Amino acid sequence: MDQFNEIINTFFFIILPYLSIFTFLLVSIYRYRSRSFVYSSLSSQFLENRQHFWGMVPFHYGILTILAGHLVWFLFPKTTLLWNSVPLRLYIMEVSVFIFGLITFTGLINIIIRRRSDKKTRVITTTTDWIVLILLTIQIISGLYVAFFYRWGSSWFASSMSPYLHSIFKFNPDLAFISSMPFMVKLHIISAFSIILLFPFTRLVHVLVVPNPYLWRKPQVVRWNWDRKKIRDIENNSI
């Protein structure tokens, strides 16, 4: 049993992270250089906007705040532990992160409902989109579960997850930090690396695009496959 657990841990917490990171880097760069015009979110906002707003806005505000928090805990673990040494500051951080997690989950639920209920949006939703939505659901639910049942996540992230991630980037992975963690924590980590693995193959790549490249990128040519004058005449006659 111990050998089986060691194999599982090696696959999910050593092989999967490196596979995810290298795939993310190589495919993202290749896709941007070879197919830059599809390097976007492929937004469906023009098809339907009201549900889109109540899904995308809370989701983006929530997920960006949570990612920023995780990034701070990863980059500055000692500062995080020092901040958390004062109980009131620890409570404020934990409650804030949990609230933003709920906001993210609310936005994601609205996105899924919109993708299912709106006919036009459902048509352009691909299998890859559904896989990403499922992974995001697992990621957020497991994160909320961990935040609620395993308190003070920012502290143990800084003391355990941060050293583990640093060991990954130093090409000297150390499983001692996470091998004994609860199942839901491991599920949260696995789903995160799975999202990173699929990231360059999905519309999530729009996260990497900032407006600056549009200043020097070649203009996109739009070709009409019909005579616009005829269409206007038809619309006028119908009125």
N, C-alpha and C positions, 0 to 999 in steps of 0.2 A: 504493500500500500504506500509506503514511504517513497519507494522508487517510482511508482505511478505518479504521485504528487509532484515529485521532482521533475519528471518528464513534462507534466502539464505546466508547471511553473516556468520551466525553461522555454517551452514553446510560446506561451502567452506573454511572458515578461522579459524575454531576451530576443527570441527570433521575431515575434510579431512587431515589437518596437522598431527594430532595425529595418525590417521589411517595409513597415509603414513609412518611416522617415525617408529612406532612399527612394521608394516609389513616389512619395510626395514630391521630393525635390526633382527627380529626373523627369517624371511625366509632366509636372507643372511647367518646367522650363521648356520641354519639347512642345507641349501644346500651345504655349504662348508664342513660341517662335514660329511654329508651322501653321497654327490656326488661330491667329490672334483675334479675328472678328467673332469667333464663337466663345471667346474667353470672357464670358459675362454671366449674369444671373438669368438670362433669357426670361426677363420679367413678363408676367402675365397680368400686370396691373391694368393694361389697356382693355383687357377682356372684362374685368370686374374690379371695382375699386373699394367698395365699402367694406366687404369682408376682408379684402386684402389689407386694408389699413389696420383693422383690429387684430389681424394676425401678425403681420410683419413688424409693425411698430413696437408692440410690447416684446415680441420675440427678440428683435435686434437690440433694443435697449437692455433687456435682461441678460442676454447671452454675452454681449460685449462687456457689461459690468462684471459678470462672473468670471469671464476669461481674464479680465484685467486683474481681478483679485488673485486668481490662481497664478498668474504671471509674477505678481509681486511676491507671493509666498515662495515661489520657486527661485526667484532671483535674490531675494533678501530674507532668507530664513531666520537669521539671527535677529534682524530688525523686527520681523513678525513676532517672534517669541518675546522680544523685549516689549513690544506694544501690548501683547496679550498678557503680560505679567500684571497689568492692572485690570482687575475683574470687570469694571464698568466698560472699558474699551473692548475687552473680549466679548462681552454680551452684545455691545453695539455692532461689532463686526459680524458675529454669528447670526444675529437677527436680520441684519441688512442683507447678508448673502442669501439667507433663506427666503426673504421676501422677493428678492430679485429672481431667485429660482422659481418661485411661484408665478411671477410675472412672465418669465420665459416659457414655463409650461402652459400658461393660459394662451400665450401667443401661438405656441405650437399646436395646441388643440384646435384653435381657430383656423390655422393653416390647413390642418388635416380635414376639418369639416368643409372648408371651402373647396379643397381639391376633390372631395367626394360629392358635394352637393351641387356645385356649379358645373353645368354641362360643358361649357366651352373650356373651362380650366381643366376639367377631368380628361378631356380629349388630348390635351398637350402634356399631361402628366405621365412621365415615363416610368418604367419598372425601376430604373435607377433612383428616380425621385422617391418612390415608395420605400425602397431599401434605406435611403438616407433618413427619411422621416421615421422609420421604425428604429433605426440606430439612435437617432436623436431622442426619441421617446424613451428608450432604454437608458440612455445616458442621463437624461434629466430626472426620470423617476428614481433611478438608483442614487443620483446625487442628492435628491430631496430626502430619500430614505436614510442615507448616510448622515446627512446634516441633522436629521431629527433624532435618530436612534444612537448615533455615535457622535456625541457632542464634541465641541471644540475642534472641529475639523481643520481650521486654519493652523492650529498649533501642531497637531500630529502630521499635517501635510508638510509643515516646515521642518519637522524633526525626523520624519520617515520618508515621505514621498520625494521631498527635495533632494536628499542624499542619493536616493535610488535613481532619480532622473539625471542627476549629475554624473553618476557612475555610468549611465547609458551613454551620455555624450562624451565621456572620457574613454569609451571603448573598454571599460572594465566593469561590466554589469555586476551588481551586488544584490542578490535576491534576499539577503538576510533582512532587509528593511521591510519587505512586503510579503514574504512567504507565510507569515502567521496572521496576516490581516483577514478580517471577516470576508465572507463570500461576496456581499454586496459591494464592498470596497473594491475587490478584485474585478467584479463585473463592471463597475464604473470605469476602472482603468482600461479594461479590455475593450469596452465600447468606444472609449476615447481614441485608442490606437486604431480601431477598425474604421472610425470616421476619417482619421488622418490617411489611412490606406486608400479609401475610396475617394477622398477629397479631389484629387486632380482629374477624376473621371466624371465629375458631376458639375452642376451649376454653382456649387460652393466656391469654385475658383474665383468668382467675382470679388471675394474678400481680398484677394491679392492685387486687384486692379485699383489704382488710384487715378483721379482725373488727369494727372500730369501727362501720361503718354499720348493723350488725345491731342496735345499741342504739336506733336511731331509725327504722329502716325499717319499713314497714307489715308486719304479720304475714302469713305465707303461709297460705292456707286450703287444706286437703287434703280433698277430697271422696271418699267411698267410693262405688264404683259397684255394690256388692253388699251383701248383708245379712251382716254379720260373724257374727251369731248362727247363721245357717244353716250357714255355713262351719265354725264350731266344732262344731256338731252332727254334721256330716258327718265331720269329723276324729275325733270321739269314737267315732262308730259304727264307723268303719273300724278303730280301735284294738281 
